[in-house]
């Protein structure tokens, strides 16, 4: 039976990425060695790192003055690195979910933190439309996509102060006006690569302004100066990320990928609205994520949740169970999820409706 992986992360990867990475595990670039055992200083891997960073810049049309880094530690380490490098006195945070809240918590170790707005009052089921951002804040931090609650900021907002964004789960899913951001970061295990590597897109002229000394491993400037090679990088995930970037370019880039992602999301949201058994957890269509589509059973059918999960699993749907904070179901439709996979889920929902 064919499996359709709707897991939120670590999540689905393209078959292109899986196949090419698997081959490199056996023989990397004709070296006769596995990519898991080559030196990161060998010319073959250094070329891979350089090509991955350049391709990242190409696909997102990243302007001059910005640098791309591949680092360890995941997005959670960036919760610390961002304020370590950027927060002098005050920072503003928009709290739209669990990860945004955790990022704000870490920033409080480094200075004053102002909550610009929050959607906690309705269990993070919407995106606040008005932000109270102090003009004297060092930066304004947002989380563009909330994997747990199924909301997303899909426009590049204008900010009077440097804008920082966690784009862990929607990077490369749509074009982004990089010039509106001072720094973008994210874990790779949603839309780019296996877990173990994170990406950072940073405007170089925002660095070097904090008064505190920064340990080398937490200093963006050190990693820039060393081409993401200050310490041994996560070699295998970086190679897989490069394969994903190649695959994305082959598919037509982020503009084409956005069209596909919107079609997938529309297909599933339309079925959720039509089907008498289900309802979306995010009522305002403007706030609905196209990456993580969260839905639950209608009140009258709440006792069928476990039964539907089992039914869908037997149809090949993997990873549909919603996060405990929301319950119900979560269909993560990252770039590598095919339209065929979403149609299969829709068909399963319709079939289940008929038998209930």
C-alpha positions, -999 to 999 in steps of 0.1 A, spaced: 0 0 0 13 35 -9 19 57 21 11 94 23 32 111 50 13 141 65 36 143 96 44 178 108 81 172 112 104 154 107 83 152 76 80 142 40 109 146 16 109 145 -22 118 111 -37 145 130 -56 161 140 -23 157 106 -7 171 87 -37 201 110 -43 209 112 -6 207 74 -2 231 70 -31 255 95 -15 254 75 17 269 46 -3 292 67 -25 296 105 -23 305 122 -55 325 92 -68 349 93 -38 342 57 -29 333 70 6 299 77 23 288 112 27 285 103 64 323 97 67 339 122 44 358 151 59 338 183 58 370 200 47 373 178 16 369 198 -16 338 177 -26 318 186 5 330 222 6 317 225 -29 284 210 -18 281 236 10 289 265 -13 265 253 -40 237 248 -14 241 284 -1 242 299 -36 212 279 -47 193 290 -16 201 326 -26 190 320 -62 157 304 -53 146 331 -29 162 359 -49 182 370 -18 197 404 -24 233 414 -19 242 422 17 226 390 30 244 358 39 230 322 41 242 299 69 236 262 76 240 256 114 233 229 139 210 232 169 177 236 151 154 266 153 153 263 191 190 273 193 180 303 171 156 314 199 188 321 218 212 332 190 188 359 177 187 379 210 223 372 218 233 389 185 206 415 181 190 425 214 207 455 232 178 468 253 144 458 240 127 434 215 91 430 204 75 396 198 43 385 181 31 354 199 9 333 177 17 298 190 39 275 210 71 281 192 67 319 191 61 318 229 92 297 234 112 322 213 100 351 234 108 332 266 145 328 256 148 365 246 139 376 281 174 364 292 190 392 272 168 423 278 134 437 279 108 419 258 75 434 247 46 413 235 34 432 205 2 411 203 -10 376 210 -37 352 199 -35 331 231 -70 342 241 -85 319 214 -59 291 217 -38 307 189 -65 301 163 -60 334 145 -34 359 135 -36 393 153 -41 421 128 -28 450 149 7 451 164 18 474 191 55 475 182 77 501 200 98 522 177 128 519 200 129 481 199 160 465 185 139 441 164 104 427 159 101 388 159 73 369 141 67 332 135 52 331 100 37 296 101 23 278 132 26 241 128 6 232 159 -24 255 154 -26 258 116 -22 296 111 1 314 88 12 349 80 15 347 42 24 383 34 57 400 40 47 427 66 61 461 67 81 470 98 97 502 109 123 483 129 144 452 119 120 423 112 131 388 123 111 357 112 110 320 122 101 304 89 108 268 99 77 253 83 70 276 53 104 285 39 106 279 1 68 274 -1 62 309 -16 83 338 -28 95 361 0 106 397 -2 138 391 17 146 429 17 118 434 43 136 411 68 167 416 88 170 379 96 151 347 87 158 313 103 143 279 107 148 242 113 151 222 81 130 192 91 97 206 77 103 217 42 140 213 34 159 183 49 161 157 77 164 171 112 198 182 124 204 214 104 190 249 105 192 277 80 198 314 87 194 343 62 209 373 78 215 409 67 251 415 76 248 451 85 226 443 115 254 424 132 281 437 155 259 462 173 253 446 207 276 455 236 279 420 251 306 396 241 292 367 221 307 332 224 321 321 190 296 293 184 267 317 190 281 345 169 266 348 134 296 368 122 320 340 131 299 315 111 297 340 81 334 344 81 339 307 81 313 298 54 292 277 79 324 257 85 335 271 119 328 237 134 319 204 118 286 210 101 257 184 100 271 169 68 243 145 58 214 170 64 232 197 45 237 173 15 200 164 17 191 201 18 211 207 -14 192 179 -31 159 195 -21 170 228 -35 180 211 -68 146 194 -68 128 227 -61 146 244 -90 137 215 -113 100 220 -103 101 256 -114 112 273 -82 92 289 -54 66 307 -76 56 274 -92 57 257 -58 33 283 -43 8 276 -71 9 239 -63 7 245 -25 -23 267 -29 -41 241 -51 -34 215 -25 -47 236 4 -78 248 -15 -86 212 -23 -85 201 13 -101 232 29 -130 229 4 -136 193 15 -134 202 52 -161 229 46 -183 206 25 -180 175 47 -206 173 75 -182 154 97 -154 179 99 -146 216 106 -115 238 104 -99 249 137 -91 283 120 -123 301 112 -109 331 92 -97 318 58 -71 347 57 -53 331 87 -53 295 75 -20 279 69 -14 262 35 14 241 51 -4 227 82 -41 222 78 -58 215 111 -93 203 115 -115 184 140 -148 165 140 -180 185 142 -194 184 178 -220 159 169 -194 135 156 -166 139 182 -167 102 191 -156 93 156 -122 109 158 -103 77 167 -123 57 142 -114 82 114 -77 81 123 -77 43 120 -97 44 88 -74 69 72 -43 50 84 -56 19 67 -59 39 35 -22 49 38 -25 82 56 4 86 81 9 113 107 -26 128 106 -32 130 144 -34 166 156 -12 180 183 -26 176 218 -30 214 221 -56 213 194 -67 177 190 -84 163 159 -62 161 128 -33 179 111 -25 174 75 9 188 68 11 197 31 47 207 27 63 211 -7 71 174 -11 34 164 -4 19 157 -38 -15 167 -51 -22 130 -54 -16 126 -17 -41 154 -8 -66 139 -32 -62 105 -15 -70 122 19 -100 139 4 -113 106 -10 -108 90 24 -128 118 41 -156 114 16 -157 76 19 -158 78 57 -186 103 55 -207 79 34 -204 51 59 -213 72 89 
